[in-house]
Amino acid sequence: MRYIECPDVKPLSEDERGLFLAGGITDCSDWQSDMIKMLSATRWTLLNPRRKIFAIDDPAAAEFQIRWEHARLREASAILFWFPQEALCPIALYELGAWSMTAKPLFVGVHPQYPRRKDVEIQTALARPEVRIVYSLDELAQIVKTDASTI
């Protein structure tokens, strides 16, 4: 596994398979760290938008963050989504909607108490019926490990 965290802008090499870790950052636990540990023995290059230090009040930092995520989502071979129970994650919902309209491989996990769980389930089933939704980080890591061999 290789790990890239925002603000690192070094591009992936042609033979790297990037997995973007999309989902809650603000007002929720650092689930990305748990996922990184669970996927540490894989061949993925993990693209993590959650940074250790982020100046939330700096407009330039916010714009850089948005541009970094935009570029890395496009560069990634696949996108992993996690919707935690603590936050609505409006940007992650937007990204799931946008990427559901493409053929890019998606891995989707929703905490059972996520407030908009039914929305994620129904919309994903309508747009991408082949995408399996799971309900724990462990299950999400497992489907990445199992299903990723086809990517």
C-alpha positions, -999 to +999 in steps of 0.1 A: +000+000+000+011+035-007-005+065+011-011+100-002-027+127+020-039+161+010-020+184+003+004+161-015+001+168-052+025+142-067+005+123-094+000+086-094+022+066-117+006+048-147+006+014-129-008+026-096-044+019-086-057+048-066-085+044-041-100+077-030-114+077+006-146+097+003-169+104+032-172+123+064-144+145+077-160+174+096-177+165+129-170+128+127-144+103+138-113+097+118-126+066+101-100+071+074-072+061+098-091+028+106-096+021+069-060+028+061-049+002+087-074-023+073-061-019+038-024-017+046-017-051+032-032-043-002-017-029-034-039+002-034-026+037-033-049+053-008-058+089-015-069+106+018-085+140+018-084+143+056-053+161+066-037+163+100-037+201+100-063+222+081-069+259+085-106+258+080-109+296+083-085+302+054-104+306+021-072+297+001-069+265+021-106+256+014-102+262-023-070+242-025-088+213-006-117+213-030-094+214-060-072+186-046-103+164-040-117+172-074-084+162-092-078+131-070-114+118-075-108+119-113-073+103-110-085+074-087-092+040-102-120+036-077-138+055-049-147+043-014-175+061+003-182+059+041-212+077+056-208+078+094-236+083+119-222+116+132-226+139+102-248+143+071-217+147+048-233+168+021-202+169+000-198+131+001-235+128-009-228+152-038-198+132-049-216+099-046-244+113-068-219+126-094-198+094-095-228+071-095-234+085-130-201+071-143-187+036-147-160+042-121-159+014-095-175+024-062-174+008-028-201+022-005-206+018+033-232+034+055-234+033+092-267+018+102-276+050+121-266+074+093-295+099+091-298+096+053-292+059+050-324+052+030-315+080+005-281+065-001-296+030-005-324+040-029-304+064-050-275+041-054-298+012-063-315+033-089-282+047-105-259+017-099-278-014-089-245-035-091-230-015-062-233-034-029-238-013+002-224-025+035-230-013+070-196-014+088-160-003+081-149-039+084-173-050+057-163-021+036-126-030+038-135-066+031-153-058-002-124-036-013-101-065-007-124-091-023-138-071-053-108-051-061-091-079-080-113-070-110-102-034-111 
